[in-house]
Amino acid sequence: MKIKEYKIKKTKDLVKKLKPYWKEAMEEEGKYYKKLTKIQKRAARKTKIEGLEFFIADGGVEGIGNADTTMELIRSNDFAKNKGEE
């Protein structure tokens, strides 16, 4: 098996240059998940569904379910199907 040869090498200098951007991205991600958690808690309170949570996959919210899996997962395409029924 051939080992992949990368054109851009991971060097200490490159890591040092990218570190501030990584830090900024992690801070923004933290804010995002904090806000998402608030929305989950509000939705759980309003619907009275214990452990309600957003299902995250492939870098995005893919549906809503609950932690103890007593609720069938509602996928993002289920919401798309019901557009206009609000």
QUICORUR-V423037 format. One record per backbone hydrogen bond with DSSP energy under -1.0 kcal/mol. NH is the residue of the N-H (numbers start at 1). CO is the residue of the C=O. E is the energy in kcal/mol with one decimal. If there is no record, write none. Layout:
BEGIN
nh:NH co:CO e:E
nh:NH co:CO e:E
END
This chain:
BEGIN
nh:15 co:11 e:-2.5
nh:16 co:12 e:-2.3
nh:17 co:13 e:-2.2
nh:18 co:14 e:-2.2
nh:19 co:15 e:-1.6
nh:22 co:18 e:-2.2
nh:23 co:19 e:-2.6
nh:24 co:20 e:-2.3
nh:25 co:21 e:-2.5
nh:26 co:22 e:-2.5
nh:27 co:23 e:-2.2
nh:28 co:24 e:-2.2
nh:29 co:25 e:-2.5
nh:30 co:26 e:-2.2
nh:31 co:27 e:-2.0
nh:32 co:28 e:-2.4
nh:33 co:29 e:-2.6
nh:34 co:30 e:-2.0
nh:35 co:31 e:-2.3
nh:36 co:32 e:-2.6
nh:37 co:33 e:-2.1
nh:38 co:34 e:-1.7
nh:39 co:35 e:-2.1
nh:40 co:36 e:-2.5
nh:41 co:37 e:-2.5
nh:42 co:38 e:-2.2
nh:43 co:39 e:-2.7
nh:44 co:40 e:-2.7
nh:45 co:41 e:-2.3
nh:46 co:42 e:-2.5
nh:47 co:43 e:-2.4
nh:48 co:44 e:-1.5
nh:52 co:49 e:-1.4
nh:53 co:65 e:-2.6
nh:55 co:63 e:-3.2
nh:57 co:60 e:-2.5
nh:60 co:57 e:-1.7
nh:62 co:55 e:-3.5
nh:63 co:55 e:-1.1
nh:64 co:74 e:-2.6
nh:65 co:53 e:-2.6
nh:67 co:51 e:-2.0
nh:69 co:66 e:-1.8
nh:74 co:64 e:-3.0
nh:76 co:62 e:-2.9
nh:78 co:75 e:-1.4
nh:79 co:75 e:-1.1
nh:80 co:76 e:-1.6
nh:81 co:77 e:-1.9
nh:83 co:80 e:-1.3
nh:85 co:82 e:-2.0
END
